Amino acid sequence: MRIMILLICTLLVCTLMNAQTIDPKNFFPSSVGNIWQYSGIWGATEHLFKDSVDNEGFRHLFYTYDGFFPDYATYKLDTLNQVVYYTPFQLSWYYYKLNCDSGAIWIVDSLDLGIGMTYKLALCRNQYNGQIFGVNTTFKEITFYDYQSDTIITQQSWPRYTFILAYGIGEISQFDEEGGGPVRVLQGCIINGDTLGIITSIDQNLTSLDKFILHQNYPNPFNPNTTISFSIPETDFVQLKVFDMLGEEVVTLVNESKSPGNYSVHFNAADLPSGIYIYSLRVNGQVQNRKMLLIK
């Protein structure tokens, strides 16, 4: 009986010690130099290449996406309150509440649509233990909901995307709750110098390219602004156009000769309805196409 009591006490002590050592910030690793490589229609290679700290103590995190260097920070990290804000194009969405428990709800963003204030909400659906890349870790599932007229999530609320965060790794997948299935799945990462999963080396040095590259727009999904970037290895005539799903041309963004280099073009879709659009890059008679999703 004494042995049994000692075993139970030991297990309880170990459990409490493990619980105390969990740092919520590790659900969103933010060391400069970290790399994540995703597959799927919203997949990309993401590299945290720079950070800065503002006067209020927030860390601003700058990422590359398939070699594209935005001139804005993608996230802002409040280490005191364990909050990650989504900040491109001067947004300030309350994106991840890293220390949330299952069932926690928070307002991501509020918006006046002319029918009263509406709210984009997030729900921490679950937290559980599991394994990825041969590593035992803890997972959080967070679902984002479309704008609605109150701050209570019910069966009538509209779930849009579910993100799964892994402790010590970060985002490992993104699911489209409207039937699109997984749109981003982590294939591998380099966290604090350690490699997990499979990382494919990508040479982003333009001098080594023998063809042009059209990158995935960012952010994606977007509302209503996004950036489309591309790279060309030599001087050529370039056309960049946007089409709807019926093949109708929406706008021509570029229609001129370009020198070798990396380019980015801002696209504003304020006058367009929500939906999937195709952007197409034509260089020297060759074409590359990608999809982007506008959500209003």
N, C-alpha and C positions, 0 to 999 in steps of 0.2 A: 504493500500500500504506500509506504514511504517513497519507494522508487517511482511509483506511478505519479505521486504528487510532485516529486522533483522533476520528472520529465515534463509534466504539464507546465510547471513554473518556468522551466528552461525554454519551452516553446513560446510561452507568453512573452518572456523577456526578449527573445530573438525577434518575435513579431513586432514588439514595440520599438526595438532598436532599428529594424528595417524601415518601419514607418517614419521614424524620426529622421532617417538619413535621406529620405526622398526629397529632392529639391524640385519644385514645380517647374523652374526655369529649364530643366533638362528635357521637358516635353517640346521645347523649342530651342535646340542648340544654336548658339549665335556667335561662335568664334569665327573671326575673319579667317578665310581659307577653307572653310567647310564647303563641300560640293555634294549636290544631290542630282541623280540622273533618273528621270521619269520616262515611262512609255505611255502610250495612249494618245487620244486626239488632243489633249491639252499637255502633252508631255514636252519636256525640255531639260537641258542640262543647266542647273542653277548653281551659281558660284557666289558665295558671300565674299566680296572682295574689299569692302571698306565699311567702316562705321564712324560715327561721330556722336558726341554728347552735347546736348543743348544746355541752356542756362538753367532749365528746370530739372536736369538730371536724366532726361530720357535719352536712350541710345537709338540712333537712327541707323538702319541697316540697308546697305546698298548691294544689290545683286546684279549679276549678268545673267542673261537668258539666251542660251545658244550663241554666246559671243556678243550679244547686243548689250551695250552699256547705257542704261537709262540715266538721265541726269537728275533723277529724283530718288529718294529713299522709298523702298517698298514697304517696310515695316518700322514701327516705333515701339520700343520695348520699355515698359515701366517695371523695373526690377523690384521696386518696393511692393507694389500691389499685384505682381505676377500677371500683368495684362500685356497682350500684344495688340497693337493697333495696326490696321491696314491703311497705308498713307499715300499711295501714288496719286498724282494729280491733286494734291492737297486734300484728299479724303482723310478722315480720321475715324474709321470704323473700329468699334470695340470688337476685335476679331476673335481672339482667344483669351479665355479666362483660365490660366494654366493651373490654378489651384482649385478649380471647380470640382464639386462632387456630383455624382449621378443625380439627375433631376434638376440641376441648377439652370435657371433661365436668365438671360440678360439681353438688353437692348443693344443691337449692333449699330443701328442708325435710325433716325426718325426723319420723316419727310411729309411735307404738306402737299397733298395732291389735289387740293381744292375741295375735298370732301371731309376735311378735318385731318388731324394728324394721324399718320400711319407709321408703323414700326416694322423694321426688319429685326427679327429675333434669332437668338441662338439658344440651343438646348444641349446640355451635356447629357447624352443619352445613356452612356455606360462607361464604366472603367473596369478593366479586367486584366488578368495576367495571361501571357502567351509567349510565343517564340517567333522571331523573324531573323533570317540570315544566321540561324543557329544560336541566336542569343535569347536568353530568357529576359523578358522585360514586361512593362506595364503599358496598356493601351488606353487611350481616351477616344470615344466617339462623340463628335460634336456635329449637330445638324443645324443648318441655316434655313430660315423660313422667309418666304417672300413678304413684302409689305402687307400689313393688315391693320385693321382699325383699332385693335386693342393690344395689350401686352400679355395676353393669356394664350398659351398654345393649347388648342383643342383639336378635335378630329377635323374641323373645318379649316384649320390652318393649312398653308401650302408649303410643305417641305421641298427645298430645292436641291441642296447639296449636303452630303455628309462627308466630313473629313475624319480620318483616323490618324491620331498622333501616337508615336511610340516613344517611350521614355528613353532618352539618350540618343535618339535618332531624328525625331521631328515628324513631319507629315509623311505618311507612307502610302496613302491612297485618298482619292476623291471620287465619290459616287454621285451620279445624277439620279435624284430621287424620282424624277418624272419618267423613268423607264430607260434612261440612256446607259445604265450600268456604270462600270468603272471608267472614268475618263482620264484618270492619272493613277499610275501605279509605280511605286519606287522600285527601280531595278538594282540600285547600288548607291553608296554614299561614301564620302570621306569625312569623318567627324573627328576633329582634334588630331588629325594625322593618321587615324585608323581607318582602314578600308573594310566595308561590309558589302556583301552582295557583289554584283558585277558592274564595274565601271569601264565604259568604252572610251578610249582616248580619242579626243576630238581636237584636231589642229585648227585653232582659230586664227592662225597667221595668214593673212590674206595673200601674201606673196607665194604661198604654197598651193593656192587654189587653182584648179584648171577649169572651174565652172562657177557660175553665179549661184548664190544661195538666198532663198527666201525664208526668213525666220518666222516662227509663230508670233502672232501679235501679242502685245501685253499692255494692260491686263486682259485676260480672257477667261470667263465672260466679262463684258464691259458695259458701261452705261454712263454717258453716251460717247466717251472719249477713249480711244485706244491708240497705240503706236505700232506701226508696221515697219520692220527693219529688213534690209537686204544688203548683200555684199556682191560686188562685181570685181573680177580680176583684171579687167582691161577696159579701156574707153569703148563705150558702145551706146547705141540708142536704147533707151529703157522706157517701157510702158508699165505702169502699175494701175490696175483697175479693180473696182469692186462690183460684184454681181449679186443679184438675189438668187434664190434657189430655182427660179424659173429661167435663169440664164439672161435676165434683163440687166443691162449695164446700169449701175447706180451712180457711179462717179469715176472720173479719171483723176488719179492723184499725182501721177508722174507721166510726162510725155515729152522727153527731151534726152539729149546726149549727156552721159555721165562719165566722169573720170573714174579710174580704179579707186575703190574705197568702200567704207561702210556707211550706210545711209539709214535714216529713220524719218518716217512721215507720220504726222498726226492725222487721225481720221475722226471726225465728229459726225455721229449718227443721230443727232437730236431730232431730225425730221423723219427718221425711218422707224417703222414698227419693229417690235421685238421679233427675233428669229435668227436663223443661221444664214450667214453671208459667205460668199467665196471671194477671196482677194487673189488676183492673178498677176504674176510678174512675167513680162515677155522681154527677153534679151536675145538679140541676134537670131530671131526666128524660133527660139526655144522658150517653153512656157513652164512655170511652176505655179501650182495652186495650193492654197491652204484655206481651212474653214475658220470662221470666228463666230461667236455667239453674242448677240445683243439682247440684254435683258433689261426691261424697263419696269 
